[in-house]
């Protein structure tokens, strides 16, 4: 694929990282193959995960084509940018087109990034995974590489103000490739979840203690933080979904009233 936009964006991002005085702790990047199709599965804890997730493949000199929700592509500024980077548009109501596009990219030898949780985890722990990751990897016949991001939630995530103050540590942990067959997507997804849960615990445990003191909102409750539990987060997600549906209904009603 021809990439005119990606290289300058990477250079700009790295400059911003230096300006922000960010420290990167990257482990396991050798697990990303240097050639051939590969699907990378990321945890999802913040709105800037796309920006930092691509760093996992920088040592192997790969560019990641992320699967992202359609709303970003609908934005008049974000849409052209996402398309120029050859990211993959995902319609949550009809995912077959994105499924096929991802497989096509992978069979062309591209690195594709996917978030199996689909949405940001307010609990900062792994939510339930969709089976798409293992099904795509199996159908394309490529390795599935798990990746954990940590620290990105401190900058920009749900329910908290943005904080781009200097000196944050960003941890990126890449696991050994998995090779799903697609024979039992549910079981293989459960294994991916188990592997990534263990990786997340290891990443949190090795993160600088002075940057995540007990009670920190950016630390899961199970690790001594004040983030909502998975059960509490599910309730908040449901409330958010209802509010969005109500707003959409109100907009439709307003449009209908204007027409009449």
N, C-alpha and C positions, 0 to 999 in steps of 0.2 A: 504494500500500500504506500501511496505517496504521502509523506508527512511534511507539510510546510509549517504547520502551526505548532505541532507537538514540541520540537526542539527548543524554540524560543520560550515557550511556556515553561518548560522544565528549567531553563536557565533563570527565568524570572522568579520561579518558585524557590529555587535554591538560594537566590539572592535574598529573598524575603526571609527564608529560614535563618540566614546568617544575621540579618538585621534584627530578627527577633531573639537572637542568641540561643537558639534551640540546640539541644544536645541529642544526638541520635544514638540509640543502642540497637544495633541490628544483628540478629543471630539467625543462622540457618539459611542465609541467602544462596548458599551453594546448592540448595535443593531445587532451585529454579533451573530447569534445563535451558541451555543456551540456544538451542534450535528446536524447531518443531512445535506443534500445537501444545498448549498447556492451559488448563483452566485453574485459576486461583480463587479460592473461597476465603472471603474475609468476614470477620466479625464486624458489626456495625454499631458504633457508639457515638458518632458525631457527624455533623454536616460536612466536615472537611476530610472525611475518610478517603474520598476519591483522590484528593490532592496528595495525601501521604501514602496511600496504598501503592501507588506506582513506584515508590522507592524500593519496594521489595524486589523488583526486577532490574534495578539500575546496575548492580554488579554484573549481571548477565547480559547487560546491554539490550534489554527488551522493553518494548512499549506495551502498556496494558490497555486493552479496549474494554472499558467497563460497561456492564449492563446497568442501565439507569432508568428510572421511571419516566414515563412519557411527559409528565408535567414540566420537567426540565427542558425537554426538547421543544415544548410549546412556547417557552419564553422567547421573546423576540431577540434577546441578547444571548441567553444561554443556548438556545437551539442551534444557531449557526456555529457556535464554538464547539458544542458537543459533536456535531456532524463533521466538523473539520478534523477532529481528533479520532474520528471513526469509532466513536462509542456506539453502543447498541441500545436503541429505544425499546423500552418494555411497557407494553400495555397490560396492566394488571388484570383487566377484564378479559383479555384475549392474548394469551402469551405465546401462541403457536408461531407467529411470525418471528419474534425475538429468539425463540428456541431454535428455529431453523437458521437464522442469521448467525447465532453463536456457533452452531455446528459448522456452518460454512467457513466462518473465520478460522476456527480451530483446524479444520482440514486444510486450510491454506497456510497453516504454520504459525498463526498468530497466538499471542498470549491474551486471554480473555479473563476479566475479573467479574466475580459475582458475589452478591451478599445473600447467603441462604436464608437469613432472617427476614429479608425483604424490607424491613423498616428498622429504624434506630431503636435500640434497647434502652428504655429508661432505667432498667435495673442494672445496666452495664455488665450484665451477665448474658450468656447466650440464650436467646429465646428459642422457641421451636423452629426447626429448619424446614423449609420447603424441600421437596425432592428434586427440584430442577437441576441442582448442581451435579448430582451423581448421574442423573439421566442424560444430561448434556455431555458430560465427560465420557460416559459409556457409549453413547451414540456416535461420538466423534472419534472414539478410540484413542483418547489422550489421557495423560496423568492428571490427577486432581490434587493440587497443592494447597494445604491449609495455611492461612496467614492470620496472625493476631496483631491487631493494632492496640496500643495503649498510650494514653496521654492526649490523644486528639480530642477526647470529650471535654477536656478542660478549656478548650478554646471556644467551641461552638456546638451545643447540643440542645436537646429539648428541655424546656422548663427552666433554663438558666441563662443569665446574661452572657454576652460574648466577652471573652477575656483573651486578648492578644498581647498580654504583658510578656516581658522578656524572661528568658531563662528556663523554659519548660523542657522537660525530657520527653522525647517521643520514642517509644519502644516498638520495634517491629520484629516479630518472631515468625520465621518460616519453618514449617514442618516438613517431614519426609513425604514424598508423593504417595498418594493412594491410587489404586487402579480399579475403580468400580466396573463391574461387568453389566450392570443393569438388570440382572436376573431377579434381584430383590431390592428395589430402590428404597424401600422403607428401612430395611435392615442396614443397608449401606449408608443411608443418611444418618441413622442412629450412630453408626461407627464414626462418621465424620464429626458429628456433634460431640461424641465422647472424646475424640482426639483433640478437638479444638478447645473443649472445656478444660482439659488437662493443660494444654498450652497456655490458656488464659490464666489459670491459677499460677503457673510457673512464671509468667510474665509479670503478674501483679506482685508475686513474692520477691522478684529480683529488682523491682522498680525502686528508685531511691526513696527510702523511708521518710526523709524530711520533706518530700514532695507529696506524700499522701498520708498525713497523720490521721490517727483514729478519729472517726466522725466526719471525715471529708465527704462532701456530697458526691464527688467524682469517684468514690470507692464503694463497691458493692456492700450491701448490708452483711453478707456472709463473711466478708473480709474486714469487718469492723467499721465500715463507712455508713453514711446516712442515706445512700441511694435507696429508692424503693425496692422492695423484694420483687421477685418475678410475679407473684400473685397481685401485689399492689400495682405494679407496672401494667399488668394486663387490664386491670380495672381502669386505670388512667387512659390506656390506649382505646378502650371501648368508649369511654366518655368523649375522647377526642373524635373518634369516628362518628358518633352520634351528632356532635356539634357540627362537623363538616357536612354531614348529610342534611342537617337542618338549614345550614347556610345555602347549600346548593338548591334546596327546595324553595327557599325564600327568593333566591335570584330568579328561578324559573317562574315563580308566581308573579314577581314584579314584571318580568318580560311579557308574560301573558296579559297582565293588566294594561300595559302600555299598548299592546296590539289591539286590545278590545276597546 
